[in-house]
Amino acid sequence: MAVEPLAASELHIACDPGGLGFASTAEIAPSEGIVGQDRAVEAVEFAIGMRHEGYNLFVQGPEGIGRSTLLRQALAAAAADDPVADDWCYVHDFGDPQHPQAIRLPAGRGRQLREAMARFIAELRTALPAAFEAEAYRARREALEEAVRERRERALATFEARAREVDVALIRTPLGIGLAMTRGDEVLPPDQFKTLPPEEQERRRHDMARLESDLQVIVRHLPTWEKEGREQLAALDRDVVRATAGPLIGAVREAFLDVAAVVAHLAEIEADVVAHAEEFVASAGGREAAAPPPALRAFLGDEGLTLRRYGVNLLVDHAGETGAPIVHEPNPTYGNLLGRIEHISQLGGLVTDFSLIRPGALHRANGGYLVLDARRVLSEPMAWDGLKRALRAGELRIEPLGRALTIIDSVTLEPATIPLSVKVALIGERRLYDLLTAFDPEFPELFKVAADFDDRVERSPATDRVYASVIAAMSRRDATRPLEAAAVGRLIEHLVRQAGDRERVSTHMRTLNDLVMEADHLAAADGRGLVGASDVEAAIEARRRRVGRRRELLLEAIRQGTLLVATEGTALGQVNGLSVHQLGDEAFGWPTRITARIRLGAGEVVDIEREVELGGPIHSKGVLILSGFLGGRYAAEAPLSLQASLVFEQSYGGVEGDSASLAELCALLSAIGEVPISQSIAMTGSVDQWGRVQPIGGVNEKVEGFFDVCMARGDPLGQGVILPSANVRNLMLRREVVDAVAAGRFRLWAVETVDEAIELLTGRPMAEVDRAVEARLRRLAEVAREATRAAGEGTAGARDPRRAPRRDRRRGA
């Protein structure tokens, strides 16, 4: 039975605006939900609810279908019911400054502690100098200093009185204390001493030796007395500092008695303040060191180095939040994920302290949820390894990237680790998920849940109404004009075409949202208050035109005869195949001449595209299937005695896919049977070894591509396209194509076998074509047998003396 052309009603299934139940989207309630992603929603909710280790989430699916929106909504709902995460601070470790300590506080308390310590530092800077300048302190200090002086002077005065009794004077000089013999009130010169009687000289020497010994005892005690005095002064200073700082620290301690770590740290601060009392005395006495350079002064601030270490580095602040944190890190570098330690340059070196520790996204998301783009994490050096290490260890360690890579081994801070409790959600393509599962053994252990977002959902009246609500939400969110029901219907039809199946609707929300805004722009330009179907149609056509430069160049080349494509007449071994070119989200089709030539051979079908490395493996597979069809149908009991060659004419790029295998088989049968093929028909479809036609992709673009070529050469006059029957459900053609089919100027045929396709192309019954093919193959076989027989008779005579020795040598060997 002859295959009848498809009716126009089969080429485009329209959405009935009347069935939507509204006149414009202003009448319906908006919906921010995602359409038809029940499986993905279930996976996301499961991952959020599982609190065990390793149940992190990988959200997979094409970009633009609402993955991030759904995830954001699910996380927001869960985070609202979760407790607020704790604050984290880093503080100076007075026992080991290289290892700053981490303090955990309830949400909001970290900011209170930082402000309290800032006030403490400010008050200490004012109170300590005032305390050391007070009259009471000065009087006590002078009394202590006077007591030390009196003790020294009293000892020296007693010694001096004893010395005077034996005519010895105590001499005080800037270099120290000495003794000298006297006569009266004058010092006895050495030459006069020699004039004294020997007995007096001996007595005086004896007295001098005894006094020198006693003086040495006193001199030896003087440093001890000075030290005791200094200790008394230091104790006085410590008492003053303790009396001044104690109440200030006590006020802070009272506010944080419920946080043991803070209380312990305040005790260390109080001890350190007292231990460094002399620094505050020097400051109060105007004995400050020279002013530091500007860079260091900016680093130290007004409080200087001593007071700076009493501050608080508030790493994570959750004050004012009402639920668990949700962090989206757009730039997941190693430092942005795991934190970093900043430095300032000073005199050719790098200076840092605990206050220059900066948090990463994991710190901010600790106790909540972290959302990352999988591709970006994988593209950043060490970011993926760092993320896995933190999740496995359950703690956050801030380590410079240079040290992690073992490139730099300089001395730096090693902050205390922080316990980690976070749910990580990666967003990426399915291919990334498959690659990570296959090549990273740690990935399945850390990301046990996959949420697979479908790029299309089943179409139904209920689905159409849901899409209408989603479109209404988009319109109100972006402040665009309401859409008429017909405009909504046209948008749904476009999504059906994108899905590639009349029973499915695309879930690509980004495309839908873009079209709504573009149609609104056109409606505004025309001064309309509502967006109509014509505006949507114009927006779709404008988008097609924006990416249509290459399509127009191809059509121009066909019109000018540069690209040879026949749309009329007949030809042997030549068929118009159809291909698709993808440009971002848009695609267009165009015809390509597929030709076949045959000659006597050994049954080989040569794929010229493969021979020159332009054909992909799937295309090569399709050509090999043709050999199976020919052998099974025409040479089941005898060898094929032909060699055929197939090529895409004027194709200078790669060829991939098997959607041209039906056209290649028809061209091959035409060349073998010498049966002309109509050039007014293009075709697409793959074929199996039994000659059954199988569905292909891009059927709408392929049909429209040949239609555009026919339109470029004038109004179509009976041209058409053969396509697989299974692809009829994929047809959502442009209105002008449907109108041309309705007017009989363009036709489409759906076939199930190569026999039906050949009959349409040749206008002959398949039995007649089969006889022509078989007759040609018999002639080729007879020629092959005659050639073989002649070759055998030519070699049956005497041996070629040039070859005999070689054969003999082989036989002897």
Secondary structure, DSSP 8 states (H G I E B T S, - for coil): -------GGGS-----GGGG--SBGGGS------TT-HHHHHHHHHHHH--STTB-EEEES-TTSSHHHHHHHHHHHHHHHS----EEEEE--SS-TTS-EEEEE-TTHHHHHHHHHHHHHHHHHHHHHHHHTSHHHHHHHHHHHHHHHHHHHHHHHHHHHHHHHTTEEEEEETTEEEEEEEETTEE--HHHHTTS-HHHHHHHHHHHHHHHHHHHHHHHHHHHHHHHHHHHHHHHHHHHHHHHHHHHHHHHHHHTTT-HHHHHHHHHHHHHHHHTHHHHHHHHTT-------HHHHHHH-TTHHHHHTTS-EEEE--TT--S--EEE-SS--HHHHH-EE--EEETTEEE--GGGEE--HHHHHTTSEEEEEHHHHHHSTTHHHHHHHHHHHTEE----HHHHTTS----------EE---EEEEEE-HHHHHHHHHH-TTHHHHB-EEEE--SEEE--HHHHHHHHHHHHHHHHHTT---BBHHHHHHHHHHHHHHHTSTTEEE--HHHHHHHHHHHHHHHHHTT-SSB-HHHHHHHHHHHHHHT-HHHHHHHHHHHHTSS----SSEETTEEEEEEEEEETTEEEEEEEEEEEEEEESSSEEEEHHHHTT-B-HHHHHHHHHHHHHHHHHH-SSS---EEEEEEETT--S-B--STTHHHHHHHHHHHHHT--EETTEEE--EE-TT-BEE--S-HHHHHHHHHHHHHHTSS-SSEEEEEEGGGGGG----HHHHHHHHTTSEEEEEESBHHHHHHHHHSS-HHHHHHHHHHHHHHHHHHHHHHHHHHHHHHSSS--TTTHHHHHHHHH-
